[in-house]
Amino acid sequence: MSALASLAERPKLVENLFITKEKNKEGVYRLKFCKNGDWVEVTIDDYFPCNTYAGPLFSRANGNEMWVLLIEKAYAKLHGNYWTLRGGFANEGMIDLTGCPSTNYDFEKPKVIAMI
């Protein structure tokens, strides 16, 4: 989700994930992700797991936007289920969402300064 939040700063990159560009009455959407260096297409419907009174179980939309829920559902399908999406590193998600190389920096580790 943090990779998707970062990607949301560049709407064109989010739009590139969608093969189906418009809402449709059939509720079927195709998206694409770069998995292991290859672009993979995923087909999903617009039914989302929900709590009876609290709405969607996982990600939440801003107003009546569906793009976050659609991307999360397609990404969960690509990985087998929603449970497999817990944890992980944001840079791995960025690779899957953009197809571009990414690096993870750990700011908690102290820097080693070489003394000459």
N, C-alpha and C positions, 0 to 999 in steps of 0.2 A: 504494500500500500504506500510506503514511503517513496518507492520508485515512481509509482503512478502519480503521487502528489507532485513530485518534481517534474514529471513529464507534462503535467497539466499547465505548467508555466509556458509551454509551447503548444498551443492548441493544434497546430498543423501536424505535430508528431502524434498526438492522440488520434486525430482524424485519419492518419495513415494506417492505424491499426484496424480500421473498419473497412471491410469489403462491401458490406451492406451499409450504405450511407444514410438511408432514410428509415424512419419508423414505418413498419408495415403491418397490415391487419392480420397476417398469418402469424406474426410474432416470432419469425425465424431470422436469425442474424448470423453473418459470417464475419469472423475476425481473423487476423493473422499475427503470429508471434515468431520471433527468430529463436528457434530452439536448437541448440548444438550447432549453430552456424547455418541452419537451413530455415527458410520461411515456411511455416506450417499453418495451414488454414484450419479453423475450428468452427463448427456449426453448433449453435445453441438456440434455445427458445427463450421467451421472456417470462418464464415462471421462476420465481426466486424463493429460496427457503425463508420463511417468516415466522415470527412469534405471533400468536393470536392477536395480541393487543399492542405490540411494540414495533411492528413493521419488520423489515429485513433483518435476518440474523447476523449478517456479516457487515459489509460496507453499507454506508448510507449515502443517499443522493442529496444534492443541494436543490431543494424544491422538488419539481417533478422531472428532473434530469434522470436519464437511465444509463448514460454512458459508463459511469463507474461500476454499476452493478453488472452490466453486460461484459465489460472487460474482466472483472473479477470472476464471473461465472465461466467465461471462456478459458481463462487462465487456470482455474480450478479443474476444468474438464481436461485441459492439456496435461495437467499433473496428476490426474486420477480422481481428486476430490478436494473439497475445501480444506479439510484437515491438513493436507500436505503443504498448504500455503503458509502455515504458521511458522514464524521465525524466518531464518535465512538472512541473507545479506542484500541490501538495497542495490549494490552494484550488479548482482546476478539478475535481479529483476530488470534493471536498466538495459542489460545486454539483451534480454528476452523481448523487451518492449521496443528497442531501437535498432538492434542488430549491430550496434557500435561497441568497440572495446570500452571497458570500464575498469576502474581501479577502486579498491577499498582502502581507505586510510584509517588507521587506528590512532586517534589523538590521545588515547589514554596511556599508551606506552611512552615512557620517557625517551627522549632523544639521546643517543650516545654521541658524545663529542670527542673526537680523536684529539689527543694532545700530542703535539710534535715537539 
